Amino acid sequence: MLKKLVIIPSLIFTGALTWVCLINISDLPNVGFSFADKIFHLVTYAVFMLLWYFTCKFTFNFSRKQSLIYALLFSVVFGIIIEVLQDKLTTTRAFDVFDMVANTAGALLASVFLTFNNKFQVKNN
């Protein structure tokens, strides 16, 4: 029962991420390309990917492979949509291809972790 509730933090995280990515940031200084910003994107989308992987696996009862594929696709597509929305809906944000690269890298990093973790668990069982 508790495993099925993993969708709640996934939805909260997704909503919070959407809000943070689309709020007005005109009062913040523009630092241009920031390595710390890209690390933030990478870590955020790794967490996003992990949350949605566990949601697919435990809430929707998908297999490990299906969960991995769906969560990865959702993470990458969500990251692209957010970047497009930043360009189209806000005046203080801009479309940044490097943000999309960092988002995708974070989701892929989480996917690699899950793949190796799953292989390790299978070998130990």
C-alpha positions in Angstrom: 0.0 0.0 0.0 2.7 2.5 1.0 4.6 1.8 -2.2 1.6 2.9 -4.2 1.8 6.3 -2.6 5.1 7.1 -4.3 3.1 9.1 -6.9 2.4 11.8 -4.3 6.0 13.0 -4.0 6.4 12.6 -7.7 3.5 14.9 -8.4 4.6 17.4 -5.7 8.2 17.5 -7.1 6.9 17.9 -10.7 4.6 20.7 -9.6 7.3 22.5 -7.6 9.8 22.1 -10.5 7.3 23.5 -13.0 6.6 26.5 -10.7 10.3 27.2 -10.0 11.1 27.0 -13.7 8.4 29.4 -14.7 8.4 32.0 -12.0 9.5 35.6 -12.6 13.2 35.9 -11.9 13.7 39.5 -13.0 15.1 40.6 -9.7 17.9 38.0 -9.8 21.2 38.9 -11.5 21.8 37.3 -14.9 25.1 35.3 -14.6 25.0 33.9 -18.2 26.3 30.4 -18.5 26.7 29.0 -15.0 28.3 25.7 -14.3 26.5 25.5 -10.9 23.2 26.0 -12.7 23.9 23.1 -15.0 24.8 20.9 -12.0 21.5 21.9 -10.4 19.7 20.9 -13.6 21.5 17.6 -13.7 20.8 16.7 -10.1 17.2 17.9 -10.3 16.4 15.8 -13.3 18.2 12.7 -11.9 15.8 13.0 -8.9 12.9 13.6 -11.2 13.8 10.5 -13.2 14.2 8.4 -10.0 10.8 9.5 -8.6 9.0 8.7 -11.8 10.8 5.4 -12.2 9.5 4.3 -8.7 6.0 5.7 -9.6 5.9 3.6 -12.8 7.2 0.6 -11.0 5.1 0.6 -7.8 2.0 2.7 -8.6 1.4 1.5 -12.1 3.1 -2.0 -11.7 5.2 -1.7 -14.8 8.2 -4.0 -15.2 11.7 -2.6 -14.3 12.5 -2.1 -18.0 9.2 -0.5 -18.8 9.5 1.8 -15.8 13.0 2.8 -16.8 11.9 3.6 -20.4 8.8 5.5 -19.5 10.4 7.5 -16.7 13.4 8.4 -19.0 11.2 9.4 -21.8 8.9 11.5 -19.5 11.9 13.2 -17.9 13.5 14.2 -21.2 10.2 15.3 -22.8 9.2 17.2 -19.6 12.6 19.0 -19.7 12.1 20.0 -23.3 8.6 21.2 -22.7 9.7 23.3 -19.7 12.4 25.0 -21.8 9.9 25.8 -24.5 7.5 27.2 -22.0 10.2 29.3 -20.5 10.7 30.9 -23.9 7.0 31.3 -24.8 5.3 32.0 -21.4 7.8 34.1 -19.5 9.7 37.3 -20.1 12.4 36.6 -17.6 13.4 33.2 -18.8 14.9 32.0 -22.1 15.2 28.7 -24.0 18.6 27.2 -23.2 19.8 24.2 -25.1 22.5 23.6 -22.4 19.8 23.3 -19.8 18.2 20.6 -21.9 21.5 18.8 -22.2 22.0 19.0 -18.4 18.4 17.8 -17.8 18.9 14.9 -20.2 22.2 14.0 -18.7 20.7 13.9 -15.2 17.9 11.6 -16.4 20.4 9.4 -18.2 22.7 9.3 -15.1 19.7 8.1 -13.0 18.9 5.5 -15.7 22.5 4.2 -15.6 22.4 4.0 -11.8 19.1 2.1 -11.9 20.3 -0.3 -14.6 23.5 -1.2 -12.7 21.6 -1.4 -9.4 19.0 -3.7 -10.9 21.8 -5.9 -12.4 23.5 -6.1 -9.1 20.3 -7.0 -7.3 19.6 -9.8 -9.8 23.0 -11.3 -9.4 22.7 -11.3 -5.6 19.4 -13.1 -5.6 
